[in-house]
Amino acid sequence: MDRYASHDADTKFLVHQSMKTGYQAFSILTPPVYTAFVLLRRGRTWSLNRFLRATWIGGLTGTLLSS
């Protein structure tokens, strides 16, 4: 029975680490991609609120994709 508990703990740790790594990666990649997207589209204006929202959504996406 102890073997299963240690396996569950290892799995939980690995999932947590991969989610954290995905969040960090997408949080770093999203702002430049979002800024480039806005600059290429002439009809939209860049705003801090949208920039921060894109960073948050990018981090959440990274968490979901890496789990």
ZILINQUI-V986344 format. One record per residue. PSI is psi in degrees with one decimal (none if undefined). BURIAL is I if it has 16 or more other ideal C-beta (glycine too) atoms within 10 Angstrom, else O. D_CENTER is the distance of its C-alpha to the mean C-alpha in Angstrom with 1 decimal. Layout:
BEGIN
psi->(PSI PSI)
burial->(BURIAL BURIAL)
d_center->(D_CENTER D_CENTER)
END
This chain:
BEGIN
psi->(-33.7 -31.5 -39.4 -36.9 -41.6 -35.5 -42.8 -40.5 -41.5 -43.4 -43.7 -42.6 -45.7 -39.4 -43.0 -44.1 -42.6 -35.8 -41.1 -41.8 -43.1 -40.8 -45.3 -45.0 -48.3 -28.8 -30.8 -38.5 -30.4 -45.9 -46.8 -35.7 -42.7 -43.8 -42.9 -40.4 -44.5 -40.1 -31.9 -27.9 114.4 -19.9 -17.4 149.5 149.0 132.2 150.3 -38.5 -46.5 -36.4 -46.7 -37.5 -40.7 -38.1 -44.1 -44.6 -37.6 -41.8 -42.1 -40.7 -42.3 -37.8 -43.7 -36.8 -28.0 -8.7 none)
burial->(O O O O O O O O O O O O O O O O O O I O O I I O O I I O O I O O O I O O O I O O O O O O O O O O O O O O O I I O O I I O O I I O O I O)
d_center->(35.3 33.8 32.3 30.2 29.0 27.9 26.2 24.2 23.3 22.2 20.1 18.5 17.8 16.3 14.0 12.9 12.5 10.5 8.0 8.0 8.0 5.0 3.1 5.9 6.2 4.0 5.3 8.4 8.8 8.4 11.4 13.9 13.3 13.7 16.7 18.2 17.9 19.7 22.3 23.1 23.7 26.8 27.0 23.9 23.9 21.1 20.5 18.6 17.7 16.1 14.3 12.8 12.0 10.2 8.1 7.5 7.1 4.7 2.3 4.4 4.7 2.9 4.8 7.5 8.0 8.5 10.7)
END
